[in-house]
């Protein structure tokens, strides 16, 4: 029974880790436009806010991922 529980947990952790990796890739994609605006000097408050929100989410996800591995 203990072995089954460990296997189940390992599968759940692997699935969650995969979800996190997918979301991190999405965050990278969502960051492109506001980052381009920042680099070219055309960023507005929305761009800055969006980048900060995406980075905060990515930091949380990376921390969670470290706990799963």
Biotite code that builds the C-alpha atoms (Angstrom):
import biotite.structure as struc

atoms = struc.array([
    struc.Atom([0.000, 0.000, 0.000], chain_id="A", res_id=1, res_name="UNK", atom_name="CA", element="C"),
    struc.Atom([2.792, 2.420, 0.843], chain_id="A", res_id=2, res_name="UNK", atom_name="CA", element="C"),
    struc.Atom([4.500, 1.697, -2.459], chain_id="A", res_id=3, res_name="UNK", atom_name="CA", element="C"),
    struc.Atom([1.281, 2.411, -4.343], chain_id="A", res_id=4, res_name="UNK", atom_name="CA", element="C"),
    struc.Atom([0.884, 5.714, -2.513], chain_id="A", res_id=5, res_name="UNK", atom_name="CA", element="C"),
    struc.Atom([4.446, 6.695, -3.404], chain_id="A", res_id=6, res_name="UNK", atom_name="CA", element="C"),
    struc.Atom([3.883, 5.772, -7.046], chain_id="A", res_id=7, res_name="UNK", atom_name="CA", element="C"),
    struc.Atom([0.673, 7.785, -7.154], chain_id="A", res_id=8, res_name="UNK", atom_name="CA", element="C"),
    struc.Atom([2.402, 10.796, -5.608], chain_id="A", res_id=9, res_name="UNK", atom_name="CA", element="C"),
    struc.Atom([5.301, 10.503, -8.037], chain_id="A", res_id=10, res_name="UNK", atom_name="CA", element="C"),
    struc.Atom([2.890, 10.438, -10.988], chain_id="A", res_id=11, res_name="UNK", atom_name="CA", element="C"),
    struc.Atom([1.008, 13.450, -9.628], chain_id="A", res_id=12, res_name="UNK", atom_name="CA", element="C"),
    struc.Atom([4.273, 15.332, -9.122], chain_id="A", res_id=13, res_name="UNK", atom_name="CA", element="C"),
    struc.Atom([5.417, 14.499, -12.656], chain_id="A", res_id=14, res_name="UNK", atom_name="CA", element="C"),
    struc.Atom([2.091, 15.660, -14.108], chain_id="A", res_id=15, res_name="UNK", atom_name="CA", element="C"),
    struc.Atom([2.201, 18.908, -12.141], chain_id="A", res_id=16, res_name="UNK", atom_name="CA", element="C"),
    struc.Atom([5.819, 19.493, -13.159], chain_id="A", res_id=17, res_name="UNK", atom_name="CA", element="C"),
    struc.Atom([4.807, 19.124, -16.802], chain_id="A", res_id=18, res_name="UNK", atom_name="CA", element="C"),
    struc.Atom([1.931, 21.599, -16.326], chain_id="A", res_id=19, res_name="UNK", atom_name="CA", element="C"),
    struc.Atom([4.342, 24.092, -14.774], chain_id="A", res_id=20, res_name="UNK", atom_name="CA", element="C"),
    struc.Atom([6.826, 23.730, -17.633], chain_id="A", res_id=21, res_name="UNK", atom_name="CA", element="C"),
    struc.Atom([4.065, 24.359, -20.162], chain_id="A", res_id=22, res_name="UNK", atom_name="CA", element="C"),
    struc.Atom([2.897, 27.463, -18.298], chain_id="A", res_id=23, res_name="UNK", atom_name="CA", element="C"),
    struc.Atom([6.463, 28.772, -18.060], chain_id="A", res_id=24, res_name="UNK", atom_name="CA", element="C"),
    struc.Atom([6.733, 28.480, -21.850], chain_id="A", res_id=25, res_name="UNK", atom_name="CA", element="C"),
    struc.Atom([3.440, 30.353, -22.201], chain_id="A", res_id=26, res_name="UNK", atom_name="CA", element="C"),
    struc.Atom([4.735, 33.087, -19.908], chain_id="A", res_id=27, res_name="UNK", atom_name="CA", element="C"),
    struc.Atom([7.811, 33.445, -22.106], chain_id="A", res_id=28, res_name="UNK", atom_name="CA", element="C"),
    struc.Atom([5.555, 33.908, -25.121], chain_id="A", res_id=29, res_name="UNK", atom_name="CA", element="C"),
    struc.Atom([3.320, 36.414, -23.348], chain_id="A", res_id=30, res_name="UNK", atom_name="CA", element="C"),
    struc.Atom([6.390, 38.420, -22.319], chain_id="A", res_id=31, res_name="UNK", atom_name="CA", element="C"),
    struc.Atom([7.655, 39.053, -25.835], chain_id="A", res_id=32, res_name="UNK", atom_name="CA", element="C"),
    struc.Atom([5.482, 42.032, -26.804], chain_id="A", res_id=33, res_name="UNK", atom_name="CA", element="C"),
    struc.Atom([5.801, 43.997, -23.544], chain_id="A", res_id=34, res_name="UNK", atom_name="CA", element="C"),
    struc.Atom([9.522, 43.210, -23.431], chain_id="A", res_id=35, res_name="UNK", atom_name="CA", element="C"),
    struc.Atom([9.966, 44.422, -26.997], chain_id="A", res_id=36, res_name="UNK", atom_name="CA", element="C"),
    struc.Atom([8.213, 47.645, -26.029], chain_id="A", res_id=37, res_name="UNK", atom_name="CA", element="C"),
    struc.Atom([10.517, 48.042, -23.032], chain_id="A", res_id=38, res_name="UNK", atom_name="CA", element="C"),
    struc.Atom([13.629, 47.467, -25.127], chain_id="A", res_id=39, res_name="UNK", atom_name="CA", element="C"),
    struc.Atom([12.564, 49.940, -27.794], chain_id="A", res_id=40, res_name="UNK", atom_name="CA", element="C"),
    struc.Atom([11.573, 52.559, -25.242], chain_id="A", res_id=41, res_name="UNK", atom_name="CA", element="C"),
    struc.Atom([7.874, 52.507, -26.108], chain_id="A", res_id=42, res_name="UNK", atom_name="CA", element="C"),
    struc.Atom([6.621, 50.641, -23.035], chain_id="A", res_id=43, res_name="UNK", atom_name="CA", element="C"),
    struc.Atom([3.679, 52.095, -21.190], chain_id="A", res_id=44, res_name="UNK", atom_name="CA", element="C"),
    struc.Atom([2.370, 51.332, -17.702], chain_id="A", res_id=45, res_name="UNK", atom_name="CA", element="C"),
    struc.Atom([0.499, 48.284, -19.018], chain_id="A", res_id=46, res_name="UNK", atom_name="CA", element="C"),
    struc.Atom([3.701, 46.779, -20.430], chain_id="A", res_id=47, res_name="UNK", atom_name="CA", element="C"),
    struc.Atom([5.632, 47.294, -17.217], chain_id="A", res_id=48, res_name="UNK", atom_name="CA", element="C"),
    struc.Atom([2.790, 45.914, -15.092], chain_id="A", res_id=49, res_name="UNK", atom_name="CA", element="C"),
    struc.Atom([2.355, 42.904, -17.378], chain_id="A", res_id=50, res_name="UNK", atom_name="CA", element="C"),
    struc.Atom([6.052, 42.032, -17.246], chain_id="A", res_id=51, res_name="UNK", atom_name="CA", element="C"),
    struc.Atom([6.081, 42.286, -13.451], chain_id="A", res_id=52, res_name="UNK", atom_name="CA", element="C"),
    struc.Atom([2.978, 40.088, -13.159], chain_id="A", res_id=53, res_name="UNK", atom_name="CA", element="C"),
    struc.Atom([4.372, 37.470, -15.513], chain_id="A", res_id=54, res_name="UNK", atom_name="CA", element="C"),
    struc.Atom([7.721, 37.402, -13.736], chain_id="A", res_id=55, res_name="UNK", atom_name="CA", element="C"),
    struc.Atom([6.054, 37.059, -10.337], chain_id="A", res_id=56, res_name="UNK", atom_name="CA", element="C"),
    struc.Atom([3.988, 34.137, -11.615], chain_id="A", res_id=57, res_name="UNK", atom_name="CA", element="C"),
    struc.Atom([7.069, 32.540, -13.172], chain_id="A", res_id=58, res_name="UNK", atom_name="CA", element="C"),
    struc.Atom([9.015, 32.866, -9.910], chain_id="A", res_id=59, res_name="UNK", atom_name="CA", element="C"),
    struc.Atom([6.208, 31.136, -7.993], chain_id="A", res_id=60, res_name="UNK", atom_name="CA", element="C"),
    struc.Atom([6.025, 28.352, -10.551], chain_id="A", res_id=61, res_name="UNK", atom_name="CA", element="C"),
    struc.Atom([9.796, 27.823, -10.567], chain_id="A", res_id=62, res_name="UNK", atom_name="CA", element="C"),
    struc.Atom([9.744, 27.557, -6.768], chain_id="A", res_id=63, res_name="UNK", atom_name="CA", element="C"),
    struc.Atom([6.927, 25.013, -6.895], chain_id="A", res_id=64, res_name="UNK", atom_name="CA", element="C"),
    struc.Atom([8.772, 23.073, -9.578], chain_id="A", res_id=65, res_name="UNK", atom_name="CA", element="C"),
    struc.Atom([11.900, 22.880, -7.434], chain_id="A", res_id=66, res_name="UNK", atom_name="CA", element="C"),
    struc.Atom([9.786, 21.314, -4.691], chain_id="A", res_id=67, res_name="UNK", atom_name="CA", element="C"),
    struc.Atom([8.470, 18.647, -7.057], chain_id="A", res_id=68, res_name="UNK", atom_name="CA", element="C"),
    struc.Atom([11.815, 17.499, -8.415], chain_id="A", res_id=69, res_name="UNK", atom_name="CA", element="C"),
])
